[in-house]
Amino acid sequence: MSNKTIRSKTRQNIEYILLAIILLAGFLVRLYKINNPVADWHAFRQADTASVSRLYLENGINLLLPRYYDLSSTQSRMFNPQGYRFVEFPIYNATHAILAKYFTAIPFEIWGRLVSVFFALGSGYLVFLIGKRFLGKWGGVLSSFFFLLLPYNVYFTRVILPEPMAVFFSLAGVYCFIKYFDEERYLFLYVSGIWFALGLLIKPVILFYTIPLVYLLLQKYGFKGIFKNRRLLVKLLVYSGIILVPFILWRAWMSRFPAGIPEWKWMFNGDGIRFRPAFFRWIFVERIGKLILGYWGLIPFVLGILATVKKNLFNLMFFIGMLFYVTIFATVNVRHDYYQIYLIPAIALLLAQGAIYMWKSEHFNRVLSRIILIFSVLIMLGMGAFQVKEFYKINHPEIFEAGKAIDRIAPKNAIIVAPYNGDTTFLYYTKRRGWPVVDNSIDEIIKRGATYYVSISLNDTDTLNSSKRFKTVEKTPDYIILDLTKPIAK
């Protein structure tokens, strides 16, 4: 093969070569502190997720009865003696447990992070395909670049959480629907429904990913045209059924275990923050503007919105769907920054659209436009990394030593009180079921089965009172362990 032919093929496949480099870079940056203990940012949520996986690993997988270590009333306001954990359908946890069981050379927690990493890379590829469809090959490459290398998304797609898996399933559903839209092959429609059904079982919020799909349908058939085309209408009803029926069945099953269902109504507008100044500050300034886009990323992002043309509103409609999401789920998006992970595909597509507009600028000085684009992207990535670096820090390493001590001292079936302000991270490191907070009198908790008390807060009122009443098994400057079955004689 001649050098000319090789160069020609390289030019033809340049986007795939660049995509491979981006995917490799996306994988490598997610290996940063991959061996971190589950005690970094949002450790409480990661610990809850990891504990379901660990119990699957120890006791076998039962998708219909996920359990974790927390028996307290903290989550559901009800005593949860079986430790049921009905939040998402435990596809992520089963995947984590299976990999940890059969590939033991890699530690359990690292496997949990790698599951998220692999699904993030898959999402990066899907974002490339979607970007390529609506923005051309360079739009696809840039969309994948932004998705995989935004520091915010780097961190939140290497955590032990089901969100990266839900995003992947949702993007797979979006892409298959686009294939159906382009080729009118109903197989793609039904496969899209299956992907969305899996995503919905994990996180119901992915329904907002269907808003740009509704736009595509209306663009092609019109509102009246959909209802006049009976064959299409039936197919769409079947499609909706594929998505919704598994979710409805799962929710019906969950309702039989109310103690295992955390409070959720607060997520919408539990504190009345929606449309108040604090809502706009936290969502649009602190999260999207600062944490995700590092301020300077607003330049290509806003220009991406302004560069939207009437005949191609897909990217804009995708982002509008995400605005509906953060508005409806106002309180949880303000309180928890990881909930904005669902915005990243739409943001990546608009960043790519804005970057192309600036690079090809016909309305500004092209040289200056390109310089500003490169500068803004570099500052965006640097500022984002500066913000996110704090997320990797471990603030309370003493919980590891205390957890190891209780694991050494207490029998495996011991039930532990490990007060940590309701945070289950400490309880997770005891590898025992129990209470992450003293949610009742200590006597009532003992009646419910607690046998050991371990605390890293030696001057806490509950700890001081309990240490006067029960035998101290072990005490160091960092923690104290009490045997609740051995009261001190008065």
VOFI-361196 format. One record per residue (C-alpha): x, y, z; residue number from 1; residue in one letter; chain. Coordinates in steps of 0.05 Angstrom, whole numbers, always signed. Layout:
[[X; Y; Z]; NUM; "A"; "A"];
...
//
This chain:
[[+0; +0; +0]; 1; "M"; "A"];
[[+29; +67; -21]; 2; "S"; "A"];
[[+42; +124; +27]; 3; "N"; "A"];
[[-10; +165; -11]; 4; "K"; "A"];
[[-63; +112; +0]; 5; "T"; "A"];
[[-45; +108; +74]; 6; "I"; "A"];
[[-51; +184; +82]; 7; "R"; "A"];
[[-117; +183; +46]; 8; "S"; "A"];
[[-145; +129; +91]; 9; "K"; "A"];
[[-118; +166; +152]; 10; "T"; "A"];
[[-155; +230; +131]; 11; "R"; "A"];
[[-219; +190; +120]; 12; "Q"; "A"];
[[-215; +159; +188]; 13; "N"; "A"];
[[-185; +217; +226]; 14; "I"; "A"];
[[-246; +225; +271]; 15; "E"; "A"];
[[-240; +152; +295]; 16; "Y"; "A"];
[[-166; +160; +308]; 17; "I"; "A"];
[[-180; +223; +349]; 18; "L"; "A"];
[[-238; +188; +384]; 19; "L"; "A"];
[[-192; +130; +404]; 20; "A"; "A"];
[[-143; +180; +433]; 21; "I"; "A"];
[[-199; +216; +471]; 22; "I"; "A"];
[[-226; +150; +498]; 23; "L"; "A"];
[[-157; +130; +522]; 24; "L"; "A"];
[[-147; +198; +554]; 25; "A"; "A"];
[[-216; +192; +586]; 26; "G"; "A"];
[[-197; +125; +615]; 27; "F"; "A"];
[[-130; +148; +641]; 28; "L"; "A"];
[[-155; +210; +676]; 29; "V"; "A"];
[[-207; +168; +712]; 30; "R"; "A"];
[[-152; +125; +741]; 31; "L"; "A"];
[[-130; +184; +784]; 32; "Y"; "A"];
[[-138; +160; +856]; 33; "K"; "A"];
[[-180; +102; +832]; 34; "I"; "A"];
[[-157; +65; +894]; 35; "N"; "A"];
[[-185; +119; +940]; 36; "N"; "A"];
[[-224; +90; +999]; 37; "P"; "A"];
[[-299; +103; +997]; 38; "V"; "A"];
[[-291; +165; +1038]; 39; "A"; "A"];
[[-284; +221; +987]; 40; "D"; "A"];
[[-338; +269; +962]; 41; "W"; "A"];
[[-409; +241; +970]; 42; "H"; "A"];
[[-381; +182; +1007]; 43; "A"; "A"];
[[-447; +170; +1042]; 44; "F"; "A"];
[[-482; +156; +976]; 45; "R"; "A"];
[[-424; +115; +950]; 46; "Q"; "A"];
[[-422; +74; +1014]; 47; "A"; "A"];
[[-496; +58; +1009]; 48; "D"; "A"];
[[-487; +35; +937]; 49; "T"; "A"];
[[-423; -5; +953]; 50; "A"; "A"];
[[-456; -39; +1013]; 51; "S"; "A"];
[[-511; -68; +969]; 52; "V"; "A"];
[[-457; -95; +922]; 53; "S"; "A"];
[[-416; -123; +980]; 54; "R"; "A"];
[[-476; -159; +1010]; 55; "L"; "A"];
[[-491; -188; +941]; 56; "Y"; "A"];
[[-419; -212; +938]; 57; "L"; "A"];
[[-424; -245; +1007]; 58; "E"; "A"];
[[-495; -272; +1005]; 59; "N"; "A"];
[[-513; -280; +932]; 60; "G"; "A"];
[[-551; -236; +884]; 61; "I"; "A"];
[[-625; -224; +893]; 62; "N"; "A"];
[[-646; -168; +847]; 63; "L"; "A"];
[[-715; -163; +880]; 64; "L"; "A"];
[[-689; -155; +951]; 65; "L"; "A"];
[[-629; -108; +953]; 66; "P"; "A"];
[[-602; -97; +1024]; 67; "R"; "A"];
[[-550; -52; +1056]; 68; "Y"; "A"];
[[-521; -41; +1125]; 69; "Y"; "A"];
[[-566; +14; +1151]; 70; "D"; "A"];
[[-623; -10; +1197]; 71; "L"; "A"];
[[-640; +58; +1224]; 72; "S"; "A"];
[[-700; +102; +1209]; 73; "S"; "A"];
[[-657; +156; +1178]; 74; "T"; "A"];
[[-675; +144; +1105]; 75; "Q"; "A"];
[[-748; +124; +1107]; 76; "S"; "A"];
[[-768; +148; +1177]; 77; "R"; "A"];
[[-784; +76; +1193]; 78; "M"; "A"];
[[-743; +23; +1229]; 79; "F"; "A"];
[[-713; -22; +1175]; 80; "N"; "A"];
[[-693; -87; +1209]; 81; "P"; "A"];
[[-679; -124; +1144]; 82; "Q"; "A"];
[[-637; -67; +1116]; 83; "G"; "A"];
[[-676; -63; +1052]; 84; "Y"; "A"];
[[-649; -13; +1001]; 85; "R"; "A"];
[[-701; +4; +948]; 86; "F"; "A"];
[[-673; +63; +910]; 87; "V"; "A"];
[[-652; +40; +840]; 88; "E"; "A"];
[[-662; -28; +809]; 89; "F"; "A"];
[[-595; -60; +828]; 90; "P"; "A"];
[[-566; -73; +758]; 91; "I"; "A"];
[[-503; -34; +777]; 92; "Y"; "A"];
[[-495; -72; +842]; 93; "N"; "A"];
[[-503; -140; +809]; 94; "A"; "A"];
[[-451; -121; +756]; 95; "T"; "A"];
[[-403; -97; +810]; 96; "H"; "A"];
[[-412; -160; +852]; 97; "A"; "A"];
[[-402; -208; +793]; 98; "I"; "A"];
[[-338; -174; +770]; 99; "L"; "A"];
[[-311; -172; +841]; 100; "A"; "A"];
[[-327; -246; +850]; 101; "K"; "A"];
[[-295; -273; +787]; 102; "Y"; "A"];
[[-237; -224; +779]; 103; "F"; "A"];
[[-208; -222; +849]; 104; "T"; "A"];
[[-141; -192; +828]; 105; "A"; "A"];
[[-175; -124; +828]; 106; "I"; "A"];
[[-201; -100; +897]; 107; "P"; "A"];
[[-275; -94; +909]; 108; "F"; "A"];
[[-279; -18; +914]; 109; "E"; "A"];
[[-237; -8; +851]; 110; "I"; "A"];
[[-284; -54; +813]; 111; "W"; "A"];
[[-341; -9; +835]; 112; "G"; "A"];
[[-307; +51; +806]; 113; "R"; "A"];
[[-286; +15; +743]; 114; "L"; "A"];
[[-358; -4; +727]; 115; "V"; "A"];
[[-374; +70; +726]; 116; "S"; "A"];
[[-312; +85; +684]; 117; "V"; "A"];
[[-329; +33; +631]; 118; "F"; "A"];
[[-400; +58; +624]; 119; "F"; "A"];
[[-374; +130; +620]; 120; "A"; "A"];
[[-329; +110; +562]; 121; "L"; "A"];
[[-388; +78; +528]; 122; "G"; "A"];
[[-427; +142; +538]; 123; "S"; "A"];
[[-369; +181; +508]; 124; "G"; "A"];
[[-374; +138; +446]; 125; "Y"; "A"];
[[-449; +148; +442]; 126; "L"; "A"];
[[-441; +223; +450]; 127; "V"; "A"];
[[-392; +220; +392]; 128; "F"; "A"];
[[-443; +185; +348]; 129; "L"; "A"];
[[-499; +233; +367]; 130; "I"; "A"];
[[-454; +293; +357]; 131; "G"; "A"];
[[-431; +267; +290]; 132; "K"; "A"];
[[-503; +258; +267]; 133; "R"; "A"];
[[-523; +330; +283]; 134; "F"; "A"];
[[-457; +368; +279]; 135; "L"; "A"];
[[-414; +328; +231]; 136; "G"; "A"];
[[-351; +288; +247]; 137; "K"; "A"];
[[-314; +345; +282]; 138; "W"; "A"];
[[-376; +358; +323]; 139; "G"; "A"];
[[-376; +286; +344]; 140; "G"; "A"];
[[-303; +287; +363]; 141; "V"; "A"];
[[-310; +352; +403]; 142; "L"; "A"];
[[-374; +328; +437]; 143; "S"; "A"];
[[-338; +265; +461]; 144; "S"; "A"];
[[-277; +307; +482]; 145; "F"; "A"];
[[-319; +353; +526]; 146; "F"; "A"];
[[-360; +296; +554]; 147; "F"; "A"];
[[-301; +254; +574]; 148; "L"; "A"];
[[-253; +308; +597]; 149; "L"; "A"];
[[-295; +359; +634]; 150; "L"; "A"];
[[-265; +352; +704]; 151; "P"; "A"];
[[-334; +351; +736]; 152; "Y"; "A"];
[[-354; +291; +694]; 153; "N"; "A"];
[[-287; +257; +704]; 154; "V"; "A"];
[[-299; +254; +779]; 155; "Y"; "A"];
[[-372; +235; +777]; 156; "F"; "A"];
[[-361; +179; +727]; 157; "T"; "A"];
[[-309; +144; +770]; 158; "R"; "A"];
[[-350; +140; +834]; 159; "V"; "A"];
[[-388; +80; +862]; 160; "I"; "A"];
[[-456; +105; +839]; 161; "L"; "A"];
[[-507; +80; +788]; 162; "P"; "A"];
[[-513; +148; +752]; 163; "E"; "A"];
[[-460; +134; +698]; 164; "P"; "A"];
[[-495; +69; +681]; 165; "M"; "A"];
[[-563; +105; +677]; 166; "A"; "A"];
[[-533; +158; +631]; 167; "V"; "A"];
[[-504; +104; +585]; 168; "F"; "A"];
[[-570; +67; +580]; 169; "F"; "A"];
[[-606; +133; +565]; 170; "S"; "A"];
[[-557; +155; +511]; 171; "L"; "A"];
[[-562; +86; +480]; 172; "A"; "A"];
[[-637; +96; +478]; 173; "G"; "A"];
[[-629; +164; +447]; 174; "V"; "A"];
[[-581; +139; +394]; 175; "Y"; "A"];
[[-624; +79; +374]; 176; "C"; "A"];
[[-684; +126; +368]; 177; "F"; "A"];
[[-643; +171; +322]; 178; "I"; "A"];
[[-627; +109; +280]; 179; "K"; "A"];
[[-701; +94; +277]; 180; "Y"; "A"];
[[-715; +166; +258]; 181; "F"; "A"];
[[-664; +163; +201]; 182; "D"; "A"];
[[-679; +93; +174]; 183; "E"; "A"];
[[-751; +80; +197]; 184; "E"; "A"];
[[-733; +10; +220]; 185; "R"; "A"];
[[-777; -7; +279]; 186; "Y"; "A"];
[[-725; -55; +307]; 187; "L"; "A"];
[[-685; +7; +327]; 188; "F"; "A"];
[[-747; +37; +360]; 189; "L"; "A"];
[[-758; -25; +403]; 190; "Y"; "A"];
[[-684; -31; +421]; 191; "V"; "A"];
[[-686; +42; +441]; 192; "S"; "A"];
[[-745; +25; +486]; 193; "G"; "A"];
[[-706; -31; +520]; 194; "I"; "A"];
[[-647; +16; +534]; 195; "W"; "A"];
[[-693; +68; +562]; 196; "F"; "A"];
[[-729; +16; +605]; 197; "A"; "A"];
[[-662; -4; +636]; 198; "L"; "A"];
[[-645; +69; +648]; 199; "G"; "A"];
[[-713; +84; +678]; 200; "L"; "A"];
[[-706; +25; +726]; 201; "L"; "A"];
[[-643; +57; +753]; 202; "I"; "A"];
[[-663; +131; +752]; 203; "K"; "A"];
[[-733; +156; +732]; 204; "P"; "A"];
[[-703; +225; +715]; 205; "V"; "A"];
[[-678; +197; +649]; 206; "I"; "A"];
[[-748; +207; +621]; 207; "L"; "A"];
[[-726; +278; +607]; 208; "F"; "A"];
[[-679; +250; +555]; 209; "Y"; "A"];
[[-740; +235; +513]; 210; "T"; "A"];
[[-756; +309; +502]; 211; "I"; "A"];
[[-709; +316; +442]; 212; "P"; "A"];
[[-739; +252; +415]; 213; "L"; "A"];
[[-809; +283; +417]; 214; "V"; "A"];
[[-779; +341; +378]; 215; "Y"; "A"];
[[-753; +293; +324]; 216; "L"; "A"];
[[-822; +260; +318]; 217; "L"; "A"];
[[-857; +327; +312]; 218; "L"; "A"];
[[-805; +351; +262]; 219; "Q"; "A"];
[[-816; +290; +217]; 220; "K"; "A"];
[[-891; +275; +224]; 221; "Y"; "A"];
[[-923; +336; +257]; 222; "G"; "A"];
[[-971; +331; +315]; 223; "F"; "A"];
[[-1031; +314; +272]; 224; "K"; "A"];
[[-991; +267; +228]; 225; "G"; "A"];
[[-973; +223; +287]; 226; "I"; "A"];
[[-1046; +212; +305]; 227; "F"; "A"];
[[-1068; +203; +233]; 228; "K"; "A"];
[[-1016; +148; +222]; 229; "N"; "A"];
[[-1046; +90; +260]; 230; "R"; "A"];
[[-989; +43; +247]; 231; "R"; "A"];
[[-939; +93; +274]; 232; "L"; "A"];
[[-984; +109; +334]; 233; "L"; "A"];
[[-989; +35; +352]; 234; "V"; "A"];
[[-913; +27; +347]; 235; "K"; "A"];
[[-903; +88; +392]; 236; "L"; "A"];
[[-952; +60; +443]; 237; "L"; "A"];
[[-914; -6; +443]; 238; "V"; "A"];
[[-850; +34; +450]; 239; "Y"; "A"];
[[-878; +71; +510]; 240; "S"; "A"];
[[-901; +6; +541]; 241; "G"; "A"];
[[-832; -25; +534]; 242; "I"; "A"];
[[-804; +34; +572]; 243; "I"; "A"];
[[-857; +42; +626]; 244; "L"; "A"];
[[-883; -27; +643]; 245; "V"; "A"];
[[-819; -54; +676]; 246; "P"; "A"];
[[-814; +11; +716]; 247; "F"; "A"];
[[-886; +6; +739]; 248; "I"; "A"];
[[-877; -66; +760]; 249; "L"; "A"];
[[-814; -50; +798]; 250; "W"; "A"];
[[-847; +7; +834]; 251; "R"; "A"];
[[-907; -36; +852]; 252; "A"; "A"];
[[-859; -88; +881]; 253; "W"; "A"];
[[-820; -35; +920]; 254; "M"; "A"];
[[-884; -10; +952]; 255; "S"; "A"];
[[-888; -74; +992]; 256; "R"; "A"];
[[-825; -54; +1031]; 257; "F"; "A"];
[[-837; +18; +1054]; 258; "P"; "A"];
[[-782; +15; +1107]; 259; "A"; "A"];
[[-732; +6; +1051]; 260; "G"; "A"];
[[-755; +66; +1009]; 261; "I"; "A"];
[[-721; +131; +1028]; 262; "P"; "A"];
[[-762; +195; +1031]; 263; "E"; "A"];
[[-765; +224; +961]; 264; "W"; "A"];
[[-819; +278; +958]; 265; "K"; "A"];
[[-770; +330; +984]; 266; "W"; "A"];
[[-730; +322; +919]; 267; "M"; "A"];
[[-779; +364; +879]; 268; "F"; "A"];
[[-787; +428; +919]; 269; "N"; "A"];
[[-783; +406; +991]; 270; "G"; "A"];
[[-752; +470; +1016]; 271; "D"; "A"];
[[-789; +517; +969]; 272; "G"; "A"];
[[-725; +538; +933]; 273; "I"; "A"];
[[-752; +531; +861]; 274; "R"; "A"];
[[-746; +597; +822]; 275; "F"; "A"];
[[-720; +634; +883]; 276; "R"; "A"];
[[-654; +673; +875]; 277; "P"; "A"];
[[-616; +617; +910]; 278; "A"; "A"];
[[-641; +566; +859]; 279; "F"; "A"];
[[-612; +606; +801]; 280; "F"; "A"];
[[-548; +620; +838]; 281; "R"; "A"];
[[-535; +547; +855]; 282; "W"; "A"];
[[-556; +515; +789]; 283; "I"; "A"];
[[-533; +566; +737]; 284; "F"; "A"];
[[-476; +602; +772]; 285; "V"; "A"];
[[-444; +553; +821]; 286; "E"; "A"];
[[-457; +488; +784]; 287; "R"; "A"];
[[-464; +499; +709]; 288; "I"; "A"];
[[-424; +564; +706]; 289; "G"; "A"];
[[-369; +550; +756]; 290; "K"; "A"];
[[-363; +476; +773]; 291; "L"; "A"];
[[-378; +447; +704]; 292; "I"; "A"];
[[-358; +502; +655]; 293; "L"; "A"];
[[-304; +538; +697]; 294; "G"; "A"];
[[-334; +606; +678]; 295; "Y"; "A"];
[[-296; +612; +612]; 296; "W"; "A"];
[[-332; +552; +583]; 297; "G"; "A"];
[[-394; +595; +581]; 298; "L"; "A"];
[[-366; +629; +519]; 299; "I"; "A"];
[[-370; +568; +472]; 300; "P"; "A"];
[[-431; +542; +510]; 301; "F"; "A"];
[[-472; +605; +499]; 302; "V"; "A"];
[[-448; +613; +428]; 303; "L"; "A"];
[[-469; +540; +417]; 304; "G"; "A"];
[[-539; +559; +438]; 305; "I"; "A"];
[[-539; +621; +394]; 306; "L"; "A"];
[[-512; +582; +335]; 307; "A"; "A"];
[[-572; +536; +335]; 308; "T"; "A"];
[[-608; +537; +268]; 309; "V"; "A"];
[[-682; +526; +260]; 310; "K"; "A"];
[[-675; +462; +219]; 311; "K"; "A"];
[[-631; +429; +273]; 312; "N"; "A"];
[[-657; +442; +343]; 313; "L"; "A"];
[[-638; +374; +371]; 314; "F"; "A"];
[[-580; +397; +416]; 315; "N"; "A"];
[[-620; +457; +441]; 316; "L"; "A"];
[[-681; +413; +455]; 317; "M"; "A"];
[[-636; +365; +492]; 318; "F"; "A"];
[[-613; +421; +538]; 319; "F"; "A"];
[[-683; +448; +546]; 320; "I"; "A"];
[[-703; +378; +570]; 321; "G"; "A"];
[[-648; +384; +622]; 322; "M"; "A"];
[[-674; +452; +644]; 323; "L"; "A"];
[[-742; +420; +656]; 324; "F"; "A"];
[[-706; +367; +697]; 325; "Y"; "A"];
[[-669; +414; +743]; 326; "V"; "A"];
[[-731; +457; +751]; 327; "T"; "A"];
[[-777; +400; +769]; 328; "I"; "A"];
[[-726; +366; +814]; 329; "F"; "A"];
[[-705; +432; +843]; 330; "A"; "A"];
[[-687; +416; +915]; 331; "T"; "A"];
[[-644; +355; +901]; 332; "V"; "A"];
[[-606; +390; +845]; 333; "N"; "A"];
[[-590; +447; +892]; 334; "V"; "A"];
[[-569; +402; +950]; 335; "R"; "A"];
[[-529; +349; +912]; 336; "H"; "A"];
[[-481; +368; +856]; 337; "D"; "A"];
[[-477; +297; +829]; 338; "Y"; "A"];
[[-548; +303; +803]; 339; "Y"; "A"];
[[-524; +349; +748]; 340; "Q"; "A"];
[[-488; +290; +716]; 341; "I"; "A"];
[[-549; +282; +671]; 342; "Y"; "A"];
[[-537; +350; +641]; 343; "L"; "A"];
[[-468; +334; +615]; 344; "I"; "A"];
[[-486; +302; +547]; 345; "P"; "A"];
[[-528; +362; +527]; 346; "A"; "A"];
[[-475; +411; +552]; 347; "I"; "A"];
[[-421; +373; +514]; 348; "A"; "A"];
[[-462; +377; +450]; 349; "L"; "A"];
[[-473; +452; +457]; 350; "L"; "A"];
[[-400; +463; +474]; 351; "L"; "A"];
[[-381; +427; +411]; 352; "A"; "A"];
[[-431; +467; +371]; 353; "Q"; "A"];
[[-403; +532; +399]; 354; "G"; "A"];
[[-331; +511; +388]; 355; "A"; "A"];
[[-345; +496; +314]; 356; "I"; "A"];
[[-381; +563; +307]; 357; "Y"; "A"];
[[-321; +600; +337]; 358; "M"; "A"];
[[-270; +562; +296]; 359; "W"; "A"];
[[-307; +575; +230]; 360; "K"; "A"];
[[-328; +645; +252]; 361; "S"; "A"];
[[-358; +686; +197]; 362; "E"; "A"];
[[-382; +743; +242]; 363; "H"; "A"];
[[-319; +757; +283]; 364; "F"; "A"];
[[-245; +761; +269]; 365; "N"; "A"];
[[-229; +688; +256]; 366; "R"; "A"];
[[-159; +689; +286]; 367; "V"; "A"];
[[-182; +723; +350]; 368; "L"; "A"];
[[-242; +678; +354]; 369; "S"; "A"];
[[-198; +616; +351]; 370; "R"; "A"];
[[-150; +643; +402]; 371; "I"; "A"];
[[-207; +659; +450]; 372; "I"; "A"];
[[-237; +589; +438]; 373; "L"; "A"];
[[-171; +554; +455]; 374; "I"; "A"];
[[-160; +599; +515]; 375; "F"; "A"];
[[-230; +591; +542]; 376; "S"; "A"];
[[-228; +515; +535]; 377; "V"; "A"];
[[-161; +511; +571]; 378; "L"; "A"];
[[-185; +557; +627]; 379; "I"; "A"];
[[-250; +517; +631]; 380; "M"; "A"];
[[-212; +452; +641]; 381; "L"; "A"];
[[-162; +483; +689]; 382; "G"; "A"];
[[-214; +518; +731]; 383; "M"; "A"];
[[-257; +455; +732]; 384; "G"; "A"];
[[-198; +413; +755]; 385; "A"; "A"];
[[-183; +464; +809]; 386; "F"; "A"];
[[-254; +459; +835]; 387; "Q"; "A"];
[[-260; +384; +830]; 388; "V"; "A"];
[[-193; +367; +862]; 389; "K"; "A"];
[[-224; +378; +931]; 390; "E"; "A"];
[[-273; +321; +917]; 391; "F"; "A"];
[[-216; +269; +919]; 392; "Y"; "A"];
[[-195; +287; +990]; 393; "K"; "A"];
[[-204; +239; +1048]; 394; "I"; "A"];
[[-224; +279; +1110]; 395; "N"; "A"];
[[-233; +227; +1164]; 396; "H"; "A"];
[[-183; +169; +1157]; 397; "P"; "A"];
[[-197; +149; +1229]; 398; "E"; "A"];
[[-260; +114; +1208]; 399; "I"; "A"];
[[-217; +62; +1172]; 400; "F"; "A"];
[[-178; +44; +1234]; 401; "E"; "A"];
[[-241; +41; +1276]; 402; "A"; "A"];
[[-275; -1; +1223]; 403; "G"; "A"];
[[-216; -50; +1222]; 404; "K"; "A"];
[[-218; -54; +1298]; 405; "A"; "A"];
[[-292; -71; +1301]; 406; "I"; "A"];
[[-283; -121; +1245]; 407; "D"; "A"];
[[-228; -154; +1286]; 408; "R"; "A"];
[[-266; -154; +1352]; 409; "I"; "A"];
[[-340; -165; +1336]; 410; "A"; "A"];
[[-370; -228; +1307]; 411; "P"; "A"];
[[-395; -224; +1235]; 412; "K"; "A"];
[[-468; -223; +1256]; 413; "N"; "A"];
[[-458; -167; +1307]; 414; "A"; "A"];
[[-502; -106; +1299]; 415; "I"; "A"];
[[-465; -41; +1307]; 416; "I"; "A"];
[[-480; +30; +1328]; 417; "V"; "A"];
[[-430; +73; +1290]; 418; "A"; "A"];
[[-455; +145; +1298]; 419; "P"; "A"];
[[-430; +190; +1242]; 420; "Y"; "A"];
[[-485; +242; +1236]; 421; "N"; "A"];
[[-527; +194; +1196]; 422; "G"; "A"];
[[-472; +184; +1144]; 423; "D"; "A"];
[[-466; +109; +1130]; 424; "T"; "A"];
[[-393; +113; +1108]; 425; "T"; "A"];
[[-368; +94; +1178]; 426; "F"; "A"];
[[-418; +37; +1183]; 427; "L"; "A"];
[[-395; +12; +1115]; 428; "Y"; "A"];
[[-324; +5; +1142]; 429; "Y"; "A"];
[[-347; -36; +1201]; 430; "T"; "A"];
[[-374; -87; +1150]; 431; "K"; "A"];
[[-433; -97; +1197]; 432; "R"; "A"];
[[-506; -79; +1197]; 433; "R"; "A"];
[[-529; -27; +1246]; 434; "G"; "A"];
[[-542; +47; +1259]; 435; "W"; "A"];
[[-503; +106; +1230]; 436; "P"; "A"];
[[-537; +152; +1280]; 437; "V"; "A"];
[[-569; +145; +1348]; 438; "V"; "A"];
[[-641; +156; +1324]; 439; "D"; "A"];
[[-673; +131; +1388]; 440; "N"; "A"];
[[-653; +119; +1460]; 441; "S"; "A"];
[[-593; +73; +1466]; 442; "I"; "A"];
[[-636; +24; +1506]; 443; "D"; "A"];
[[-687; +20; +1450]; 444; "E"; "A"];
[[-632; +9; +1400]; 445; "I"; "A"];
[[-604; -48; +1443]; 446; "I"; "A"];
[[-673; -79; +1445]; 447; "K"; "A"];
[[-673; -78; +1370]; 448; "R"; "A"];
[[-609; -119; +1368]; 449; "G"; "A"];
[[-549; -72; +1374]; 450; "A"; "A"];
[[-489; -107; +1408]; 451; "T"; "A"];
[[-430; -60; +1398]; 452; "Y"; "A"];
[[-420; +16; +1398]; 453; "Y"; "A"];
[[-361; +47; +1361]; 454; "V"; "A"];
[[-348; +121; +1357]; 455; "S"; "A"];
[[-293; +168; +1332]; 456; "I"; "A"];
[[-325; +226; +1369]; 457; "S"; "A"];
[[-298; +213; +1439]; 458; "L"; "A"];
[[-329; +275; +1470]; 459; "N"; "A"];
[[-398; +265; +1439]; 460; "D"; "A"];
[[-454; +265; +1490]; 461; "T"; "A"];
[[-481; +196; +1469]; 462; "D"; "A"];
[[-410; +168; +1470]; 463; "T"; "A"];
[[-394; +195; +1539]; 464; "L"; "A"];
[[-460; +171; +1568]; 465; "N"; "A"];
[[-454; +102; +1536]; 466; "S"; "A"];
[[-381; +94; +1560]; 467; "S"; "A"];
[[-405; +103; +1631]; 468; "K"; "A"];
[[-457; +48; +1623]; 469; "R"; "A"];
[[-423; -6; +1581]; 470; "F"; "A"];
[[-356; -41; +1581]; 471; "K"; "A"];
[[-301; -10; +1539]; 472; "T"; "A"];
[[-271; -63; +1494]; 473; "V"; "A"];
[[-218; -19; +1462]; 474; "E"; "A"];
[[-200; +54; +1465]; 475; "K"; "A"];
[[-148; +96; +1427]; 476; "T"; "A"];
[[-140; +171; +1416]; 477; "P"; "A"];
[[-182; +161; +1352]; 478; "D"; "A"];
[[-239; +115; +1371]; 479; "Y"; "A"];
[[-274; +77; +1426]; 480; "I"; "A"];
[[-310; +9; +1423]; 481; "I"; "A"];
[[-363; -10; +1474]; 482; "L"; "A"];
[[-396; -78; +1485]; 483; "D"; "A"];
[[-470; -62; +1493]; 484; "L"; "A"];
[[-484; -132; +1519]; 485; "T"; "A"];
[[-440; -119; +1580]; 486; "K"; "A"];
[[-467; -63; +1625]; 487; "P"; "A"];
[[-422; -37; +1679]; 488; "I"; "A"];
[[-446; -57; +1748]; 489; "A"; "A"];
[[-465; +3; +1791]; 490; "K"; "A"];
//
